[in-house]
Amino acid sequence: MSLKRILGTMLATRMAGRGRRRGGLGTAAMLGGLGRRRRTGMMGGKLGMAALGYMAYKAYQDQQSKAGTSTGGTSSGAKGGGGLSGMVQDVMNTVTGGSQSSGGASAGATPAPEEEDMREEAQAAENLSNDTALLLIRAMITAAYSDGSLSMDERQRIMGEIDQAGDAEDRAVMEREIANPKPLDELLTQVNDEETAEEFYMASRAAVDGDSEADRTYLADLQRRLNLSDAQVAEVEEMAR
């Protein structure tokens, strides 16, 4: 079982398409902008949301790798390890346009800002606790229920993404959580700092398209209860485009 793999998959796919109108959090363009946002102060130098972006991108890369393998193609990501940092080099090559030689940078070379960002974001993803990963998975599920219920079709799509990315234990975890959504009040007692509040909002935002009145009401209430500023919410919206 990997709670981080489940979270990454749900972020990358916008919970199997529930947030489809805003695009995917696992795109290369989104990831490539995370380091720049932190360097220019747009994210306050925080790595929390960057870690979520990295996990989403890794899930996206894993999916692409499996698709390439199943069609007889090859992918550099197919050899990645099971840990979140197993595909750091592949992602760095994507962000930097593959400018590094196949032998990698020379021993005395100074890493480019993008490469250093990737290492920091990969480490932040490794450092994310399983408790936080589970909290954010539950945040996504609770947000998905905010408009009334999850349809059978939506559940099937979600489980299909988990089946493709994970294993039987991952599926069992997600089935249990979807069947037993946690009240928002209960989840918010576990949000004890600003960074976790931002991560909670970002995960919740990824689970809804934000166009319905129910979605807008839920997100506005969530912003208020998490004590997030309009600027912080706008930042999440920009990242999720």
HELIX and SHEET records of a PDB file:
HELIX    1   1 LEU A    3  ALA A   12  1                                  10    
HELIX    2   2 ARG A   14  GLY A   17  1                                   4    
HELIX    3   3 ARG A   20  ARG A   22  5                                   3    
HELIX    4   4 ALA A   28  ARG A   39  1                                  12    
HELIX    5   5 GLY A   48  SER A   70  1                                  23    
HELIX    6   6 SER A   76  LYS A   79  5                                   4    
HELIX    7   7 LEU A   84  MET A   87  5                                   4    
HELIX    8   8 VAL A   88  VAL A   95  1                                   8    
HELIX    9   9 PRO A  113  ASN A  127  1                                  15    
HELIX   10  10 ASN A  130  ALA A  144  1                                  15    
HELIX   11  11 TYR A  145  ASP A  147  5                                   3    
HELIX   12  12 MET A  152  ALA A  165  1                                  14    
HELIX   13  13 ALA A  168  ALA A  179  1                                  12    
HELIX   14  14 LEU A  184  LEU A  188  1                                   5    
HELIX   15  15 GLU A  194  ALA A  206  1                                  13    
HELIX   16  16 GLU A  213  LEU A  226  1                                  14    
HELIX   17  17 ASP A  230  MET A  239  1                                  10    
END                                                                             
